[in-house]
Amino acid sequence: MIDSADDIVQDAALRANICIVGGGPAGLTLAMELARLGKSILLLESGDLAPADDVQSLNEGEVADEALHSPPDKYRPRVLGGGTSIWGGRCVPLDPIDFEARPWMDHSGWPIGFKDIEQYYPAANALCEAGEYEYDARLAVAGGMRPLLRGFTPLHFDINRIERFSCPTHFGARYRDRLRADGNIRVLIKATVTRLRTSPDGVRIDGIDAQNHSGGGFSVSADQFVLAMGGMEIPRLLLTSNDVHARGIGNVNDLVGRFYMSHIAGTVGSLQVNGPKDTVWHGYDVAADGTYCRRRIALRPEVQARLGLGNAVFRLHHPRITDPRHRTGPLSAIYLGQHFISYEYAKRLVSDSPPTLATWLRHGVNATVDPFSTMRFLGHWLRHRTLAERKFPSIIIRPRTNLFSLDFHAEQVPNPDSRITLGDKTDRFGNRQVRVDWRYTAQDIETVARSFELLRADLAERQTASLTLAANEPDIETVVRRDGAYGGHHIGTARMGAGPASGVVDLNGKVFGVNNLFIAGSAVFPTSSQANPTLTIVATAMRLADHLGTIARQVPRLSTVGQLVPAG
């Protein structure tokens, strides 16, 4: 069922076997998986079924360097479904090397291995509606996917790795009926958790305090609690709950909020492909089940190890939209219509140079002299994006020449000085807002710069294309600073470790020193990989559900009318 916390009586005391805080992909996956146990599941979501400005303001905070990171209330919608309400649908598994303790990367290594997560990827792929769990271009589509660059066989990169795309599936909307119909799940929207209450000895959570949107407070007790609120809100709540643990829950070694990673991502370079237009295929192939699939250029793991680099991938991309010299009508039409594009996408599409009157006029000329291409693009976008249930994933426009740029998406090394802390301002419930101090390192820059040079050399050796930095890109660090942190990926702030000296949670997501508190989502990832985190968030939530199921079978079951009945 789905209820509103506004209907909860003031000072009511609610009870469940398992209480989940947060209704994004991690929380909803957990709830649906755990409901099969016949246990009572209470999920608290601060937002409503649709976005609302008053609740979104609870995500406000400050940023140490606004040039490098988006405001904290962007990319983090407080709504049932969380980040899946705005995501692009890209699904990519992590790689085996991401789980390894790499000598060239400090603080790397997970206490679990790739195979511990891989077994959950097929089911996660299905829940994300990204089709079959197959990420090899030679197998994902009957007969194999079209070559990215015909005849190109790079030495340092794997071009048979792909990404698959969800519809994109808004978990809150897609699974709403399932949540309503399940008698073991109760979802309370408009329920903001303000404090975790620990036992006097600090070894368990006795309950949580929450507020509804009408100003009424209530409490929840449960056998087990799971925080699934995202990589910013989880450290905020842990640090705020300092009544017994003076430094915050799980923070005995000052690790909560540290190691904040996103991805080093952006668009770089000028890639002039040799040969006719059909040499290049930078678009999507469609699998038999309708899933959009796309090749990527992935740095081989043995190259990462030999050169001491992080994980990184490239994708072929249209020329930078802001530069009217591309002479492509649809790209200029997008530039002219940038104010109608959502913040999340406009920031990267049109962010690299301030607009001038001359620039606007040149884009206007492009759109005027290339009207048929513009109309074809708009028609395709209307049919296959706006009106389609499974949406065309992104802007794919073939430039009038074989001139492209590169999207890059690279691993950020774990850095303890990159962190989320509490700021000085408070929200309407009196809790301190977050302060974001996202930092990159020289090693992050080296990963992108060296990978770029390796790709340039591979392309030149086979005379496939020439790759250079663009005219307004003096070096890779300038590009990284221009595009900043990939705002929607909040990783590592409650990291998994072998013990409390290296992590906030153990290999099962349980907070060290607190027996009934677990954390789900990308906050527990010790490293960020090259991959967008959503698919792995869902897979790790399924793994956590299995572990919680084992625990839950050992305690009595709470019936839907609040009576205790025997387990089993």
Secondary structure as GFF3:
##gff-version 3
##sequence-region A 1 568
A	DSSP	beta_strand	2	4	.	.	.	ID=ss1
A	DSSP	three_ten_helix	5	7	.	.	.	ID=ss2
A	DSSP	beta_strand	12	21	.	.	.	ID=ss3
A	DSSP	alpha_helix	25	34	.	.	.	ID=ss4
A	DSSP	three_ten_helix	35	37	.	.	.	ID=ss5
A	DSSP	beta_strand	41	44	.	.	.	ID=ss6
A	DSSP	alpha_helix	53	56	.	.	.	ID=ss7
A	DSSP	three_ten_helix	57	59	.	.	.	ID=ss8
A	DSSP	beta_strand	61	63	.	.	.	ID=ss9
A	DSSP	three_ten_helix	82	85	.	.	.	ID=ss10
A	DSSP	beta_strand	90	91	.	.	.	ID=ss11
A	DSSP	three_ten_helix	96	99	.	.	.	ID=ss12
A	DSSP	alpha_helix	114	118	.	.	.	ID=ss13
A	DSSP	alpha_helix	121	127	.	.	.	ID=ss14
A	DSSP	beta_strand	157	165	.	.	.	ID=ss15
A	DSSP	alpha_helix	171	174	.	.	.	ID=ss16
A	DSSP	alpha_helix	176	181	.	.	.	ID=ss17
A	DSSP	beta_strand	185	189	.	.	.	ID=ss18
A	DSSP	beta_strand	192	198	.	.	.	ID=ss19
A	DSSP	beta_strand	205	211	.	.	.	ID=ss20
A	DSSP	beta_strand	217	227	.	.	.	ID=ss21
A	DSSP	alpha_helix	233	240	.	.	.	ID=ss22
A	DSSP	beta_strand	264	273	.	.	.	ID=ss23
A	DSSP	three_ten_helix	277	279	.	.	.	ID=ss24
A	DSSP	beta_strand	285	286	.	.	.	ID=ss25
A	DSSP	beta_strand	292	299	.	.	.	ID=ss26
A	DSSP	alpha_helix	301	307	.	.	.	ID=ss27
A	DSSP	beta_strand	312	317	.	.	.	ID=ss28
A	DSSP	three_ten_helix	324	326	.	.	.	ID=ss29
A	DSSP	alpha_helix	329	336	.	.	.	ID=ss30
A	DSSP	three_ten_helix	338	340	.	.	.	ID=ss31
A	DSSP	alpha_helix	343	349	.	.	.	ID=ss32
A	DSSP	alpha_helix	357	369	.	.	.	ID=ss33
A	DSSP	alpha_helix	371	381	.	.	.	ID=ss34
A	DSSP	pi_helix	382	386	.	.	.	ID=ss35
A	DSSP	beta_strand	403	410	.	.	.	ID=ss36
A	DSSP	beta_strand	419	426	.	.	.	ID=ss37
A	DSSP	beta_strand	432	437	.	.	.	ID=ss38
A	DSSP	alpha_helix	442	461	.	.	.	ID=ss39
A	DSSP	beta_strand	465	468	.	.	.	ID=ss40
A	DSSP	alpha_helix	476	483	.	.	.	ID=ss41
A	DSSP	beta_strand	517	519	.	.	.	ID=ss42
A	DSSP	three_ten_helix	522	524	.	.	.	ID=ss43
A	DSSP	alpha_helix	534	552	.	.	.	ID=ss44
A	DSSP	beta_strand	557	558	.	.	.	ID=ss45
A	DSSP	beta_strand	564	565	.	.	.	ID=ss46
###
